[in-house]
Protein backbone atom coordinates (compact mmCIF):
# COMPACT_ATOMS: atom_id res chain seq x y z
CA UNK A 1 0.00 0.00 0.00
CA UNK A 2 1.53 3.27 -1.02
CA UNK A 3 0.92 6.74 0.42
CA UNK A 4 -1.75 7.61 -2.14
CA UNK A 5 -3.88 4.62 -1.20
CA UNK A 6 -3.54 5.40 2.50
CA UNK A 7 -4.70 8.96 1.91
CA UNK A 8 -7.64 7.72 -0.18
CA UNK A 9 -8.73 5.23 2.48
CA UNK A 10 -8.39 7.86 5.22
CA UNK A 11 -10.41 10.37 3.19
CA UNK A 12 -13.16 7.82 2.56
CA UNK A 13 -13.21 6.84 6.24
CA UNK A 14 -13.61 10.43 7.36
CA UNK A 15 -16.36 10.97 4.79
CA UNK A 16 -18.31 7.93 6.08
CA UNK A 17 -17.97 9.16 9.65
CA UNK A 18 -19.28 12.60 8.66
CA UNK A 19 -22.20 11.17 6.69
CA UNK A 20 -23.27 8.89 9.54
CA UNK A 21 -22.98 11.45 12.33
CA UNK A 22 -24.57 14.49 10.66
CA UNK A 23 -28.26 13.43 11.09
CA UNK A 24 -27.87 12.88 14.83
CA UNK A 25 -25.86 16.07 15.31
CA UNK A 26 -28.41 18.16 13.41
CA UNK A 27 -31.30 16.77 15.45
CA UNK A 28 -29.39 17.38 18.66
CA UNK A 29 -28.51 20.97 17.72
CA UNK A 30 -32.03 21.91 16.59
CA UNK A 31 -33.75 20.31 19.59
CA UNK A 32 -31.19 21.83 21.96
CA UNK A 33 -31.82 25.28 20.52
CA UNK A 34 -35.60 24.91 20.78
CA UNK A 35 -35.39 23.63 24.36
CA UNK A 36 -33.00 26.41 25.37
CA UNK A 37 -35.29 29.08 23.94
CA UNK A 38 -38.32 27.48 25.60
CA UNK A 39 -36.63 27.32 28.99
CA UNK A 40 -35.23 30.83 28.61
CA UNK A 41 -38.64 32.37 27.92
CA UNK A 42 -40.23 30.47 30.82
CA UNK A 43 -37.32 31.31 33.16
CA UNK A 44 -36.78 27.66 34.10
CA UNK A 45 -33.27 26.76 35.25
CA UNK A 46 -33.62 22.97 35.65
CA UNK A 47 -30.81 21.17 33.85
CA UNK A 48 -32.48 17.76 34.09
CA UNK A 49 -35.43 18.97 32.01
CA UNK A 50 -33.04 20.07 29.28
CA UNK A 51 -31.22 16.74 29.37
CA UNK A 52 -34.34 14.56 29.25
CA UNK A 53 -36.02 16.64 26.55
CA UNK A 54 -32.88 16.48 24.43
CA UNK A 55 -32.36 12.76 25.01
CA UNK A 56 -35.72 11.63 23.63
CA UNK A 57 -35.42 13.14 20.11
CA UNK A 58 -31.81 11.98 19.91
CA UNK A 59 -32.83 8.41 20.67
CA UNK A 60 -35.60 8.61 18.04
CA UNK A 61 -33.17 9.97 15.46
CA UNK A 62 -30.67 7.24 16.33
CA UNK A 63 -33.31 4.56 15.83
CA UNK A 64 -34.39 6.09 12.51
CA UNK A 65 -30.84 6.21 11.12
CA UNK A 66 -30.03 2.67 12.21
CA UNK A 67 -30.06 0.09 9.42
Secondary structure, DSSP 8 states (H G I E B T S, - for coil): --HHHHHHHHHHHHHHHHHHHHHHHHHHHHHHHHHHHHHHHTT---HHHHHHHHHHHHHHHHHHH--
